[in-house]
Amino acid sequence: MLKIRLTRTGKNRHASFRVVVTEHTNPVKGKAMELVGSYNPHGADGTKLTVKADRIKYWMSKGAALSPTVNNLLIDQKIIEGKKVQSWKAPKKEVKPEDAVKAVTPATPVTPVAEAKPEEKPAV
């Protein structure tokens, strides 16, 4: 199955990406069927994504699927229409054992206890 996705290029801590058409099982960087664009997340707002829209539509007509990130970028640029999809999931927070017990057991309401007044002794 073909997929249109990003491959990382660029220096450390300053990534840039290529938009490529590749087999979805191919993890090797550089083995792509076609380079259809580039994405620079550090660029100015209007020049972040440059793609060949006609080639992307061609590959989509041949059955190539879009990765979630590429799908959202193309929707932002109005190259394709549709809804954005979630491209990542937030990591789950670890629950400590004492926090889990607090979460399971409901808090018992505390009723105020009337204070006992000391008995008054007659003055001698």
C-alpha positions as a Markdown table, in Angstrom:
| # | Residue | x | y | z |
|---|---|---|---|---|
| 1 | Met | 0.0 | 0.0 | 0.0 |
| 2 | Leu | 1.4 | 3.4 | -1.0 |
| 3 | Lys | 1.5 | 6.2 | 1.5 |
| 4 | Ile | 2.2 | 9.9 | 1.2 |
| 5 | Arg | 4.2 | 10.9 | 4.3 |
| 6 | Leu | 7.0 | 13.0 | 5.7 |
| 7 | Thr | 10.7 | 11.9 | 5.9 |
| 8 | Arg | 13.0 | 13.9 | 8.1 |
| 9 | Thr | 16.0 | 15.8 | 6.8 |
| 10 | Gly | 18.0 | 18.7 | 8.1 |
| 11 | Lys | 20.4 | 19.3 | 11.0 |
| 12 | Asn | 20.0 | 18.4 | 14.6 |
| 13 | Arg | 17.4 | 20.5 | 16.4 |
| 14 | His | 16.5 | 22.1 | 13.1 |
| 15 | Ala | 14.4 | 19.6 | 11.2 |
| 16 | Ser | 13.0 | 19.9 | 7.8 |
| 17 | Phe | 10.9 | 17.3 | 6.0 |
| 18 | Arg | 10.3 | 15.9 | 2.5 |
| 19 | Val | 6.8 | 14.9 | 1.4 |
| 20 | Val | 7.3 | 11.6 | -0.4 |
| 21 | Val | 5.3 | 8.7 | -1.9 |
| 22 | Thr | 6.6 | 5.4 | -0.6 |
| 23 | Glu | 5.5 | 1.9 | 0.4 |
| 24 | His | 4.1 | 2.1 | 3.9 |
| 25 | Thr | 6.3 | -0.8 | 5.1 |
| 26 | Asn | 9.5 | 0.8 | 4.0 |
| 27 | Pro | 11.3 | 2.4 | 6.9 |
| 28 | Val | 14.5 | 3.2 | 4.9 |
| 29 | Lys | 15.1 | 6.9 | 4.5 |
| 30 | Gly | 15.8 | 7.9 | 0.9 |
| 31 | Lys | 13.9 | 5.0 | -0.8 |
| 32 | Ala | 10.9 | 6.9 | -2.1 |
| 33 | Met | 9.0 | 6.4 | -5.3 |
| 34 | Glu | 8.6 | 10.2 | -5.9 |
| 35 | Leu | 9.4 | 13.4 | -4.1 |
| 36 | Val | 6.2 | 15.6 | -4.2 |
| 37 | Gly | 7.1 | 18.4 | -1.9 |
| 38 | Ser | 8.8 | 19.7 | 1.2 |
| 39 | Tyr | 7.9 | 21.1 | 4.7 |
| 40 | Asn | 9.9 | 23.4 | 6.8 |
| 41 | Pro | 8.2 | 24.0 | 10.2 |
| 42 | His | 10.7 | 26.8 | 11.0 |
| 43 | Gly | 9.9 | 28.8 | 8.0 |
| 44 | Ala | 7.6 | 31.9 | 7.7 |
| 45 | Asp | 3.9 | 31.2 | 7.9 |
| 46 | Gly | 3.2 | 31.3 | 4.2 |
| 47 | Thr | 6.2 | 29.3 | 3.0 |
| 48 | Lys | 6.2 | 26.3 | 5.4 |
| 49 | Leu | 4.7 | 23.8 | 2.9 |
| 50 | Thr | 5.5 | 23.5 | -0.8 |
| 51 | Val | 4.0 | 20.6 | -2.7 |
| 52 | Lys | 3.1 | 19.5 | -6.2 |
| 53 | Ala | -0.7 | 19.5 | -5.8 |
| 54 | Asp | -1.3 | 17.8 | -9.2 |
| 55 | Arg | 1.1 | 14.9 | -8.3 |
| 56 | Ile | -0.5 | 14.4 | -4.9 |
| 57 | Lys | -4.0 | 14.2 | -6.4 |
| 58 | Tyr | -2.6 | 11.8 | -9.0 |
| 59 | Trp | -1.2 | 9.5 | -6.4 |
| 60 | Met | -4.3 | 9.7 | -4.3 |
| 61 | Ser | -6.3 | 8.6 | -7.3 |
| 62 | Lys | -4.1 | 5.6 | -7.6 |
| 63 | Gly | -4.9 | 4.6 | -4.0 |
| 64 | Ala | -2.1 | 6.2 | -2.0 |
| 65 | Ala | -3.2 | 7.0 | 1.5 |
| 66 | Leu | -2.1 | 10.1 | 3.4 |
| 67 | Ser | -0.4 | 10.1 | 6.8 |
| 68 | Pro | -2.3 | 12.1 | 9.4 |
| 69 | Thr | 0.2 | 14.9 | 9.5 |
| 70 | Val | 0.3 | 15.3 | 5.7 |
| 71 | Asn | -3.5 | 15.2 | 5.6 |
| 72 | Asn | -3.7 | 18.1 | 8.1 |
| 73 | Leu | -1.1 | 20.1 | 6.3 |
| 74 | Leu | -2.8 | 19.7 | 2.9 |
| 75 | Ile | -6.2 | 20.7 | 4.5 |
| 76 | Asp | -4.5 | 23.8 | 5.9 |
| 77 | Gln | -3.2 | 24.7 | 2.4 |
| 78 | Lys | -6.6 | 24.0 | 0.9 |
| 79 | Ile | -5.2 | 21.4 | -1.5 |
| 80 | Ile | -7.7 | 18.8 | -0.4 |
| 81 | Glu | -11.0 | 19.2 | 1.4 |
| 82 | Gly | -12.1 | 17.3 | 4.5 |
| 83 | Lys | -11.8 | 17.2 | 8.2 |
| 84 | Lys | -8.5 | 17.1 | 10.1 |
| 85 | Val | -7.5 | 13.9 | 11.9 |
| 86 | Gln | -5.7 | 13.5 | 15.2 |
| 87 | Ser | -2.1 | 12.8 | 14.4 |
| 88 | Trp | -0.8 | 12.1 | 17.8 |
| 89 | Lys | -2.0 | 10.9 | 21.2 |
| 90 | Ala | -1.0 | 12.5 | 24.5 |
| 91 | Pro | 1.0 | 10.2 | 26.7 |
| 92 | Lys | -0.9 | 8.6 | 29.6 |
| 93 | Lys | -0.1 | 9.9 | 33.0 |
| 94 | Glu | 1.2 | 7.3 | 35.5 |
| 95 | Val | -1.0 | 6.8 | 38.5 |
| 96 | Lys | 0.7 | 6.3 | 41.8 |
| 97 | Pro | -0.7 | 3.6 | 44.1 |
| 98 | Glu | -1.7 | 6.1 | 46.8 |
| 99 | Asp | -3.4 | 8.3 | 44.2 |
| 100 | Ala | -5.3 | 5.3 | 42.9 |
| 101 | Val | -6.7 | 4.5 | 46.3 |
| 102 | Lys | -7.8 | 8.1 | 46.8 |
| 103 | Ala | -9.5 | 8.1 | 43.4 |
| 104 | Val | -11.4 | 4.8 | 44.1 |
| 105 | Thr | -12.6 | 5.5 | 47.7 |
| 106 | Pro | -15.0 | 8.4 | 48.0 |
| 107 | Ala | -14.2 | 11.0 | 50.6 |
| 108 | Thr | -16.2 | 10.5 | 53.8 |
| 109 | Pro | -17.9 | 13.6 | 55.0 |
| 110 | Val | -16.5 | 14.9 | 58.3 |
| 111 | Thr | -19.2 | 15.8 | 60.8 |
| 112 | Pro | -18.3 | 18.4 | 63.4 |
| 113 | Val | -18.2 | 17.1 | 67.0 |
| 114 | Ala | -19.7 | 19.4 | 69.6 |
| 115 | Glu | -17.1 | 20.4 | 72.1 |
| 116 | Ala | -17.9 | 19.5 | 75.7 |
| 117 | Lys | -17.9 | 22.6 | 77.9 |
| 118 | Pro | -16.1 | 22.2 | 81.2 |
| 119 | Glu | -18.4 | 22.2 | 84.2 |
| 120 | Glu | -18.4 | 25.4 | 86.1 |
| 121 | Lys | -17.3 | 25.2 | 89.8 |
| 122 | Pro | -18.9 | 27.5 | 92.3 |
| 123 | Ala | -16.5 | 30.2 | 93.5 |
| 124 | Val | -15.4 | 29.6 | 97.1 |
